[in-house]
Amino acid sequence: MSDDPETVRQIAELALDDRPLLVLDVDDVILEFIRPLPRYLASRGLELRLGTFNIHGNVFDVATDEQVAAERVSAAIDAFFAVQADWQEIAEGAAEALASFGDRAEIVLLTAMPHRHHAVRRAHLDRLGLPYPLLTTEMPKGPAIAMLRGDKGRTVAFVDDMPRNLLSARECVPEASLFHLMADNSVRALLPPFDLQGITTVTDWHDARPRIAEALGL
């Protein structure tokens, strides 16, 4: 069971399903994130200088050239999610790939963000023509994926850009097919080393689409 009670509640609202399960992260998988973020920060007098794979510690005040405190960075990201519809677009190839799976798989979006932004993201996804069920979580994703899968042993694939989420899924659902996809591959070189056993790296949705279809037996 998920460690996040609100995520558990959201999962319980979904209809029972026995189709192959495809669980997808949203930021930098379905929607662009790291590309529009610098433009958003610039509108607030901030500059993102990515020297490591972490937003915190890499944001600077343009006026003073000083590193911005973690609390201010967190507040800026939270504010970004509130106005995400003004900044975030669909990652190239994502909509077409998901549409190609049709109704042969259950597609669920599992996004790591504060629950209070669920309604804003839901509305934005609907406007973009992405009607798939949306779950928010503030805890590791593996337990939520295990709960989504249920006890029928159905095939599962999970796509995320963050290694920690893939590792959590591997721990909780060892049989799942795991895919590491980053909508902006320019930051891939900044990733710290992590155990890739059982995780397939894909460069974009054109690469991911046939691999996911094969993994799910579609």
N, C-alpha and C positions, 0 to 999 in steps of 0.2 A: 504493500500500500504506500502511496505517496506520503512524504513527510509534511506536505503542505495541505492543511485542511481545506482551504479554498480550492485548490487544484482537485482534490478528491471530490468536492461538491460539483465542480464543473464536469468532471469525467462521468459522474453518476447521472448527469443530465443527458448524456449521449445515448442513443438507441443501441441496443446490443447488436453486434455485427460479427459475422464469421468470415468476411473477406480478408485477403492479405492486408496487413496494416502498414501504411507509410506515414511515419511521423517526421515532421519537418520543423526545424527552427525557422524563425522569421528574419531577424536582423542579419544582414549579410548572407542570407540564403535565399529567401523569397523577396525581401525588400533590400534595396541599397541602404547601407548605414555608414560605413567608413568613408564613402565618397562625399555624401552631402554634409556630414558632420563638420568638417572644417569650415564650410561656407556658413553654416549655422553659428558656429562659435565666433566667426569673424563678425557676424552681425551683433554680437554681444561684447565686442572689443577683446576677444580672446583668439589665440593662435594655437593650433595643434601641431606639435613638432614630434613626430613619432620616432623616438630613438629606441624604444622597446615595445613589445607587444602589450601595451597597457595604455589606456587613455589617462588614468590618474598618473601624475608625475610628468606628463608630457604636454600639459596645457600651460600657456604663458599669457600674462596680461600684456597686451600690445603697448599700452601707454607706459608701463614701468619696466617691461621686459623681465618681470619676475615670475617665477613659477607659481602657479595658482594652487591654493590649498585644496586638499582633497574634498573638503565639504563644499567648496564653491563649484568644483568640477562636478560632483554628484548632483548638485542643484541644477547646474546647466544641462546635464544629461536628462534629468527628470523633466525639465522644462521643454527639452527637445521632443520627448515622447508626447507631451501635451499638444504640440503643434506639428506632429510628424507628417500629417497630410500635406503640409506646405513644402516638405523637403524630401520625403522618401518616395522613390519610384520602384517599380518592379525590376528585379534583377533580370538581366538579359537571358531569355530562353526559359525562364521559370514557368510562366503562364502556359506556354505551349507544351512544355514537358508534362505538366500536371494534367492538362486537358487530354493529352494523348493516352493517359491511363484510363480515362473515362470512368465508368462505374465499376471497373473490375477490381478496384482496391478501395479500402477506406482510407481517406487522406485526412490527417489531423495536423493542425499547426500548433506547436508547443513552444511558446515564447517565454524567455526568462525576462520578466519585467514586472514592476509593481502591479498588483491586481487593479489598482485604481485607474490604470490606463486601459483596461480591457475594452471599455465601450468606445473609446477614441480609436483604438486599433481596429476593432471590429468594423466600425463605420468606414474607416479608410480602406480596409481590405475589400469591403463590399463595393465601394466606389471603383476600385481597381478591377472588379470582376473576379475576385478570389473568394468564393462563398464557403470555403472549407471551414469546418468547425475549428474554433480558436480556443486554446487553453493558455492561461497565464500561470506561471509558477515563480515562486521566490526561493525555491529549494532545488537541490540536484534533480536532474531530469530522469535518471534511471528508474527510480521507483514509480514515477508517473507513467513511463512507457510500459513497465511491467503490468501496471494496473489496467492500462488501455488494452493491452494484449488479451487480458483475461486468462481463463484456464483451459482454453480450447487448443492451445499449442499452435496457433496460426502463425504463418510466416510474417516476419517483421523486418522492415528496413527503416533506418533512422539517418537523417542528414542534418549536420550541424557544422558550424564554423569554429566552434570552441572545443579544444581538446578535452577539457574537463567534463563537458557534457557527453562526449562520445565515450570517455572512460567510465563515466557513471552508468551509461547504457550497457556497456560491455559487462560491467560487474553484475547488473541486475537482470539482464536478458542476454546471456552469453551466446545464444543462437542467432541473435539479430544480425542482419547485414548492416554494417556501419559505413557511412560515407562522409569524408571530410571535404566540404565544399566551401570556398570563400568567394563571395561575389567580387571582391577586389583582391586579386592575387599579389598585388604589389606589397602587401603587408605579410605575406607568407614567410618571407625571409626573416622576419622579426620573431617568429614563433620560437619559444624555447623547445628543446628536444622533448619528445614524449614517445611513449611506447605505441608503435603503430600496429602491433600484432592484431590482426582481425579487423583493421580499419583500412578502407580503400580511399586513397586520395584521388579526387576528381578535379579537373581544372575549371570546369564551368558546367552549365546545365546541358549543353550539347554532348558533353562527355558523360555526364551523370545519367541522362535519360535512359539509354539502352542498358546500362549497368544495373540501374534500379529495377527496370522492367524484368531483367533476367533474374535478379535476386528474388523478386516477388512471384516469379513464374507467370508473368503476364504475356 
